[in-house]
Amino acid sequence: MLISLYLILAAAFGGWLYRWRGGGWPVDHIPRLIKTAVCALPYALLLFVVTLDTSYSPWIATIITFLSSWFFLFQGHGAYQDAGTWDAKHPNHKPQEYIGKYQEEDFVRILREAIPSGEILGRRDLYEFFAMGFTGFLITLIPGLSMMITYSSWLGILLALSGFTKGLGYAASYIIFRQRSALGEILAGAFLYSSLMGVYLLA
């Protein structure tokens, strides 16, 4: 019962936090650099807590985790939020971000090189859901590796893979509710931070 409560609270907090990062309530005038730093703090806090009783320096793992999560949280700018419904119809929207007929995130070049068509099974929405998960994976990859090295291999793997739940959040938002950005951010944050809480509870 208590575990469920922790997960629900983490999901609620994460949903609010990730939507706030994207421009939600209450104070949208805070610089994005600061917002993304706040979003990275829970990952750093987890690494600090789990490495306290190990032979590793908690500060090193914490700082590396914080900086890597912060960097990738800051990089994203919503190119995949439209779930494939916007790009080809509006090529004049942010033309500098287009590769072919689709808008792309510059920092995930490896994904574009692996899937040059920008589609999975001929569908752009599937590509964008996967791309959202991949950008989430980049947020959690270094925290997961840090946990693998300092604390637990299998929990580190779980933490690293938890980033893919970002894509599930956006997919659920669009497939179930036909909502793209705001609700997608809320559900993505709920999945990401409840997964983070789940790893903490297992630690």
C-alpha positions in Angstrom: 0.0 0.0 0.0 2.8 2.4 1.0 4.8 1.5 -2.1 1.8 2.2 -4.3 1.4 5.6 -2.6 5.0 6.5 -3.3 4.7 5.6 -6.9 1.5 7.6 -7.3 3.0 10.6 -5.6 6.1 10.3 -7.8 3.9 10.1 -10.9 1.9 13.2 -9.9 5.0 15.1 -9.1 6.8 14.0 -12.2 3.8 14.9 -14.4 3.7 18.4 -13.0 7.5 18.8 -13.1 7.8 17.7 -16.7 4.9 19.8 -17.9 6.4 22.8 -16.0 9.6 22.2 -17.9 7.7 22.5 -21.1 6.0 25.7 -20.2 3.2 24.8 -17.8 2.0 26.3 -14.5 2.9 28.1 -12.3 5.8 30.3 -13.5 6.7 30.2 -17.2 9.2 33.0 -17.1 11.9 30.9 -15.4 14.7 30.3 -17.9 14.6 26.8 -19.4 18.2 26.2 -18.3 17.0 26.4 -14.7 13.9 24.3 -15.3 15.8 21.4 -16.9 18.3 21.6 -14.0 15.5 21.1 -11.6 14.2 18.1 -13.6 17.7 16.6 -13.5 18.0 16.8 -9.7 15.9 13.7 -8.8 18.3 11.5 -10.8 21.3 13.1 -9.1 19.6 12.6 -5.7 19.0 8.9 -6.3 22.7 8.4 -7.2 23.8 10.3 -4.1 21.6 8.2 -1.8 22.5 4.8 -3.2 26.3 5.5 -3.2 26.5 6.8 0.3 27.1 3.3 1.8 29.5 2.2 -1.0 33.2 2.6 -1.4 32.6 5.1 -4.3 32.5 8.8 -3.8 28.8 9.8 -3.9 29.7 13.3 -5.2 31.4 12.0 -8.3 28.4 9.8 -9.3 26.0 12.6 -8.4 27.7 15.3 -10.4 28.2 13.2 -13.5 24.6 12.1 -13.3 23.3 15.6 -12.8 25.3 17.1 -15.7 24.4 14.3 -18.2 20.7 14.4 -17.3 20.6 18.1 -17.4 22.4 18.2 -20.8 20.0 15.9 -22.5 16.9 17.4 -20.8 18.0 20.8 -22.2 18.6 19.5 -25.7 15.1 18.5 -26.6 12.8 21.1 -28.2 9.7 19.2 -29.1 10.4 18.1 -32.7 8.6 14.7 -32.0 5.6 16.0 -30.0 3.3 16.1 -32.9 3.2 12.3 -33.3 3.8 12.6 -37.0 0.7 14.8 -37.7 2.4 18.1 -38.3 5.6 17.8 -40.2 4.8 17.0 -43.8 1.8 19.3 -43.8 3.6 22.3 -42.5 7.1 22.4 -44.0 7.5 26.1 -43.3 7.3 25.6 -39.6 10.9 25.9 -38.2 12.4 25.0 -41.7 15.9 25.0 -40.2 15.0 21.8 -38.2 13.8 19.8 -41.2 15.6 16.9 -42.7 13.7 15.9 -45.8 10.0 16.3 -45.1 10.3 15.8 -41.3 11.3 17.9 -38.4 14.1 16.3 -36.4 16.1 16.8 -33.2 19.7 17.6 -34.1 21.2 15.9 -31.1 19.9 12.4 -32.0 21.7 12.2 -35.3 22.6 8.6 -34.6 18.9 7.7 -34.7 18.4 9.5 -38.1 21.4 7.6 -39.5 20.0 4.3 -38.3 16.5 5.1 -39.7 17.1 7.5 -42.6 13.5 7.3 -43.8 12.2 8.9 -40.6 9.5 6.2 -40.5 9.0 2.8 -38.9 6.9 0.4 -40.9 6.1 3.3 -43.2 4.6 5.3 -40.3 6.0 8.6 -38.9 4.0 8.4 -35.7 5.7 5.1 -34.7 9.1 6.7 -35.5 8.3 9.7 -33.3 7.1 7.6 -30.4 10.3 5.6 -30.6 12.4 8.8 -31.0 10.7 10.2 -27.8 11.7 7.1 -26.0 15.2 7.3 -27.3 15.6 10.9 -26.2 14.4 9.7 -22.8 16.9 6.9 -22.8 19.7 9.5 -23.4 18.5 11.3 -20.2 18.7 8.1 -18.1 21.7 6.3 -19.8 24.5 7.9 -17.8 22.6 7.7 -14.5 22.0 4.0 -15.2 25.6 3.4 -16.0 26.7 5.2 -12.9 24.4 3.0 -10.8 25.7 -0.1 -12.5 29.3 0.9 -11.6 28.7 2.1 -8.1 25.8 0.1 -6.7 23.9 -2.5 -8.7 24.1 -3.8 -12.3 20.5 -4.8 -12.7 19.1 -1.7 -11.1 21.4 0.4 -13.3 20.0 -1.4 -16.3 16.5 -0.7 -15.1 17.3 3.0 -14.6 18.9 3.3 -18.0 16.0 1.7 -19.8 13.4 3.7 -17.8 14.0 6.6 -20.1 12.1 4.8 -22.8 8.9 5.3 -20.8 9.0 8.9 -22.1 7.9 7.6 -25.4 5.1 5.5 -23.8 3.8 8.7 -22.2 3.5 10.6 -25.5 2.1 7.5 -27.2 -0.6 7.1 -24.6 -1.4 10.7 -24.8 -1.9 10.7 -28.5 -3.4 7.2 -29.1 -5.9 7.3 -26.2 -6.7 11.0 -25.9 -5.6 12.5 -29.2 -3.6 15.1 -27.3 0.0 15.9 -28.2 2.1 18.3 -26.3 0.7 19.2 -22.8 -0.8 15.9 -21.8 2.1 14.1 -23.5 4.5 16.0 -21.2 2.4 15.2 -18.2 2.2 11.5 -18.9 5.9 11.3 -19.9 6.9 12.9 -16.7 4.6 10.6 -14.7 6.2 7.6 -16.3 9.8 8.8 -16.0 9.7 9.8 -12.3 7.5 7.0 -11.1 10.0 4.6 -12.8 12.8 6.5 -11.0 10.9 6.0 -7.7 10.5 2.4 -8.5 14.2 2.0 -8.9 14.8 3.8 -5.6 12.3 1.5 -3.8 14.1 -1.6 -5.2 17.5 -0.3 -4.1 
